[in-house]
Amino acid sequence: MQVAEIANWAELLEELYRDTWDPALGRYRSTCVFRGLDRRESGLTTGLARLAPDTKDARGLERHLLRNFRKYASGEFSGSSSDWRWLPFAQHHGLPTRLVDWTFSPLTALHFATQNWDYFDCDGAVWCISHQESNEFLPERLKTVLQEEGADVFTAEMLETVAPGLGEFDRLADEPFLLFLEPPSIDTRIANQFALFSLMSSPKAGLPEWLEKHPSVAKEIVIPSACKQEIRDKLDQAGITERTIYPGPDGIARWLARYYRPVQRLVEPELLQCDGT
């Protein structure tokens, strides 16, 4: 698996937008999705795996969590009964699931890697996964759906044509596989974050372990702690803030609380360069 360590803002942008030119389209279009971590060691573990570190309990726990969430949250959700609509809704509201949050936007990923001042002394990271490459390891039935739709990621409707629910989905292949699910725009937060989710073919399967076996599909960009203030300030100036990531009064309050938080001032502008010079 490729690991890239950057020394400044320019190198970071270069890594995020590397190899995005698509000659077939004549456009710059990345084949990657992104996930920002304010602490590098946070990793790519799912909420379900953190709740059930013993994987043999994961399937039963997932079933109980989702069944009870659907029972008690039914008045908050107007969608169908499909697992592929309930899972993103539940993840979006904090239920531990097998999903992991990702975004199509590299700058949104950078926001999540630099949003918490409490972790400015920790190295962060942005993970990049090529969904086109990871799709090569999908079962043929799922590949066919993507080809027929001319798509690179799945929607709930697309998954429903192959597997009505998680039980049928988990039986599609013996070997674990990874796909990406783009949810309906349940609210403006999902739309503004350009959000999507990774989904493994079993609650017992781990994304980190899968990536170790398929290292060509992923890259980790390490963000040194010394870079975070420069990155955060430039994201703020570019309008990538809580005001847009979390639309509404809550986002405005979060943005203002962070923006006006006292921080140690850098004496010389060149000290903002995170290469240590």
C-alpha positions as CSV (number, residue, x, y, z in Angstrom):
1,M,0.0,0.0,0.0
2,Q,1.3,3.4,-0.9
3,V,2.1,5.9,1.9
4,A,2.8,9.5,0.9
5,E,4.2,12.0,3.4
6,I,3.8,15.6,2.5
7,A,5.8,18.6,3.7
8,N,3.6,21.5,2.7
9,W,0.3,22.6,1.3
10,A,1.4,22.4,-2.4
11,E,2.6,18.8,-2.0
12,L,-0.6,17.9,-0.3
13,L,-2.7,19.2,-3.2
14,E,-0.4,17.4,-5.6
15,E,-1.0,14.1,-3.9
16,L,-4.8,14.6,-3.6
17,Y,-5.2,15.4,-7.3
18,R,-2.5,13.1,-8.7
19,D,-3.4,11.2,-11.9
20,T,-6.8,12.7,-12.2
21,W,-6.6,13.5,-15.9
22,D,-9.0,11.2,-17.8
23,P,-8.1,11.2,-21.6
24,A,-11.3,9.4,-22.5
25,L,-13.4,12.2,-21.0
26,G,-10.9,15.0,-21.7
27,R,-11.6,16.1,-18.1
28,Y,-9.9,16.0,-14.7
29,R,-11.9,13.4,-12.9
30,S,-10.5,11.5,-9.9
31,T,-11.2,7.8,-9.6
32,C,-10.8,8.0,-5.8
33,V,-12.9,8.5,-2.8
34,F,-11.4,10.1,0.3
35,R,-11.6,9.8,4.1
36,G,-9.9,12.3,6.5
37,L,-8.7,11.3,9.9
38,D,-7.7,13.9,12.5
39,R,-5.6,11.1,14.2
40,R,-3.7,8.8,11.8
41,E,-4.0,5.9,14.2
42,S,-7.8,6.1,14.1
43,G,-7.7,3.8,11.1
44,L,-10.6,2.5,9.1
45,T,-12.4,0.3,11.6
46,T,-16.2,0.3,11.5
47,G,-18.4,1.3,14.4
48,L,-19.7,-2.2,14.5
49,A,-16.2,-3.7,14.8
50,R,-15.4,-1.3,17.6
51,L,-18.6,-2.4,19.4
52,A,-18.0,-6.1,18.7
53,P,-14.2,-6.7,18.6
54,D,-14.9,-10.4,18.7
55,T,-16.0,-10.8,15.1
56,K,-18.0,-14.0,15.7
57,D,-20.5,-11.8,17.6
58,A,-20.7,-9.2,14.8
59,R,-23.5,-10.7,12.7
60,G,-25.9,-11.2,15.5
61,L,-25.2,-7.8,17.0
62,E,-25.7,-6.1,13.6
63,R,-29.1,-7.8,13.2
64,H,-30.2,-6.7,16.6
65,L,-29.0,-3.1,16.2
66,L,-30.6,-2.6,12.8
67,R,-33.9,-4.3,13.8
68,N,-34.3,-2.2,16.9
69,F,-33.2,1.0,15.2
70,R,-35.9,0.5,12.5
71,K,-38.5,-0.2,15.2
72,Y,-37.8,2.9,17.3
73,A,-36.9,5.3,14.5
74,S,-39.6,4.4,12.0
75,G,-41.4,7.7,12.6
76,E,-38.2,9.6,11.5
77,F,-37.7,7.8,8.2
78,S,-40.1,7.9,5.3
79,G,-38.1,5.6,3.0
80,S,-38.8,2.0,2.1
81,S,-38.0,-1.0,4.3
82,S,-34.8,-1.9,2.3
83,D,-31.7,-2.5,4.3
84,W,-29.8,-0.4,1.7
85,R,-31.9,2.7,2.7
86,W,-31.9,2.1,6.5
87,L,-28.2,1.4,6.8
88,P,-27.1,4.8,5.6
89,F,-29.8,6.5,7.6
90,A,-28.7,4.7,10.7
91,Q,-25.0,5.3,10.1
92,H,-25.8,9.0,9.5
93,H,-27.4,9.2,12.9
94,G,-24.6,7.5,14.8
95,L,-25.7,3.8,14.9
96,P,-22.7,1.4,14.9
97,T,-22.8,-0.3,11.5
98,R,-20.5,-2.0,9.0
99,L,-20.4,1.2,7.0
100,V,-17.5,3.6,6.9
101,D,-17.9,7.3,5.9
102,W,-16.2,8.6,2.7
103,T,-16.5,11.6,0.4
104,F,-16.0,12.3,-3.2
105,S,-14.4,15.6,-2.2
106,P,-10.7,15.7,-1.2
107,L,-11.1,19.1,0.5
108,T,-14.0,17.8,2.5
109,A,-11.8,14.9,3.7
110,L,-9.1,17.5,4.7
111,H,-11.7,19.3,6.7
112,F,-12.3,16.2,8.8
113,A,-8.6,15.7,9.2
114,T,-8.2,19.2,10.6
115,Q,-11.5,20.1,12.3
116,N,-10.5,19.3,15.9
117,W,-8.0,21.6,17.6
118,D,-7.5,19.0,20.4
119,Y,-5.7,16.8,17.9
120,F,-3.5,19.4,16.3
121,D,-0.5,17.8,18.0
122,C,-1.3,14.5,16.3
123,D,-0.5,13.5,12.8
124,G,-3.6,13.1,10.6
125,A,-4.2,11.3,7.3
126,V,-6.3,11.3,4.2
127,W,-7.1,7.9,2.8
128,C,-7.7,7.6,-1.0
129,I,-9.3,4.5,-2.5
130,S,-9.8,4.0,-6.2
131,H,-13.3,2.6,-6.5
132,Q,-12.7,1.7,-10.1
133,E,-9.9,-0.6,-9.0
134,S,-11.7,-2.0,-6.0
135,N,-14.6,-2.9,-8.3
136,E,-12.4,-5.3,-10.2
137,F,-12.7,-7.7,-7.2
138,L,-16.5,-7.6,-7.0
139,P,-18.7,-10.7,-7.8
140,E,-19.7,-10.8,-11.4
141,R,-23.4,-10.1,-10.7
142,L,-22.4,-6.8,-9.1
143,K,-20.0,-5.9,-11.9
144,T,-22.8,-6.5,-14.4
145,V,-25.1,-4.0,-12.5
146,L,-22.4,-1.4,-12.6
147,Q,-21.7,-1.9,-16.3
148,E,-25.4,-1.8,-17.2
149,E,-25.8,1.5,-15.2
150,G,-22.5,3.0,-16.4
151,A,-21.6,3.6,-12.8
152,D,-18.7,3.2,-10.5
153,V,-20.6,3.2,-7.1
154,F,-23.9,1.7,-6.1
155,T,-27.2,3.2,-5.1
156,A,-29.8,1.6,-3.0
157,E,-31.9,0.8,-6.1
158,M,-29.0,-0.9,-7.8
159,L,-28.2,-3.2,-4.8
160,E,-31.9,-4.0,-4.4
161,T,-31.9,-5.6,-7.8
162,V,-29.2,-8.1,-6.7
163,A,-29.7,-8.6,-3.0
164,P,-32.9,-7.5,-1.2
165,G,-31.1,-7.4,2.1
166,L,-27.9,-8.0,4.0
167,G,-28.5,-11.8,4.3
168,E,-28.6,-12.2,0.5
169,F,-25.8,-9.8,0.1
170,D,-23.4,-11.7,2.4
171,R,-24.0,-14.8,0.4
172,L,-22.9,-13.3,-3.0
173,A,-19.3,-14.5,-2.6
174,D,-17.1,-16.7,-0.4
175,E,-14.2,-14.2,-0.4
176,P,-14.8,-10.8,1.2
177,F,-15.3,-7.9,-1.2
178,L,-15.6,-4.1,-0.9
179,L,-18.1,-1.8,-2.6
180,F,-19.1,1.8,-2.3
181,L,-22.7,2.9,-1.7
182,E,-23.9,6.4,-2.4
183,P,-27.0,7.1,-0.2
184,P,-30.0,9.1,-1.1
185,S,-29.7,12.8,-0.1
186,I,-31.5,12.3,3.2
187,D,-30.6,15.8,4.2
188,T,-28.4,18.7,3.0
189,R,-25.6,17.5,5.2
190,I,-25.1,14.4,3.1
191,A,-25.4,16.3,-0.1
192,N,-23.0,19.1,1.0
193,Q,-20.4,16.5,2.2
194,F,-20.5,14.6,-1.2
195,A,-20.9,11.6,1.1
196,L,-20.8,7.9,0.4
197,F,-20.1,4.8,2.4
198,S,-17.8,1.8,2.0
199,L,-19.5,-1.6,2.6
200,M,-17.8,-4.9,3.2
201,S,-19.5,-8.2,2.2
202,S,-19.7,-9.4,5.8
203,P,-19.9,-7.8,9.2
204,K,-16.9,-9.9,10.2
205,A,-14.8,-8.6,7.3
206,G,-12.4,-5.7,8.1
207,L,-11.6,-3.0,5.6
208,P,-7.9,-2.7,6.8
209,E,-7.4,-6.4,6.4
210,W,-8.9,-6.3,2.9
211,L,-6.7,-3.4,1.9
212,E,-3.6,-5.4,3.1
213,K,-4.5,-8.0,0.5
214,H,-5.3,-5.5,-2.2
215,P,-2.6,-2.8,-1.7
216,S,-2.8,-1.3,-5.2
217,V,-6.3,0.2,-4.6
218,A,-5.4,2.5,-1.7
219,K,-3.1,5.3,-0.7
220,E,-2.6,6.9,2.7
221,I,-1.5,10.6,2.7
222,V,0.1,11.4,6.1
223,I,-0.5,14.9,7.3
224,P,2.2,15.9,9.9
225,S,0.8,17.8,12.9
226,A,3.0,20.8,12.0
227,C,1.0,21.2,8.8
228,K,-2.4,21.3,10.3
229,Q,-2.7,25.0,11.1
230,E,-1.7,26.0,7.6
231,I,-4.1,23.5,6.1
232,R,-6.9,24.6,8.4
233,D,-6.4,28.3,7.7
234,K,-6.4,27.8,3.9
235,L,-9.5,25.6,4.0
236,D,-11.3,28.3,6.0
237,Q,-10.4,30.9,3.4
238,A,-11.6,28.5,0.7
239,G,-15.0,28.2,2.4
240,I,-14.5,24.6,3.5
241,T,-15.9,24.9,7.0
242,E,-18.6,23.7,9.3
243,R,-20.9,26.3,7.7
244,T,-21.1,24.1,4.6
245,I,-20.2,20.7,6.0
246,Y,-23.0,20.9,8.6
247,P,-25.6,23.3,7.1
248,G,-27.8,25.3,9.5
249,P,-27.4,27.0,12.9
250,D,-25.5,24.0,14.4
251,G,-22.8,24.2,11.8
252,I,-22.5,28.0,12.1
253,A,-22.1,27.6,15.9
254,R,-19.4,24.9,15.4
255,W,-17.6,27.0,12.9
256,L,-17.5,30.1,15.0
257,A,-16.5,28.2,18.1
258,R,-13.5,26.8,16.3
259,Y,-12.7,29.9,14.2
260,Y,-12.4,32.2,17.3
261,R,-10.7,29.7,19.6
262,P,-7.4,31.1,20.9
263,V,-4.4,29.3,19.4
264,Q,-0.6,29.8,19.6
265,R,0.3,32.5,17.1
266,L,3.1,31.8,14.7
267,V,5.6,34.7,14.7
268,E,6.9,34.4,11.2
269,P,4.8,33.6,8.1
270,E,7.4,31.1,6.9
271,L,6.9,29.0,10.0
272,L,3.5,28.1,8.6
273,Q,5.5,25.8,6.2
274,C,5.3,22.4,7.8
275,D,8.7,21.2,6.5
276,G,10.3,22.4,9.6
277,T,12.5,25.0,7.9
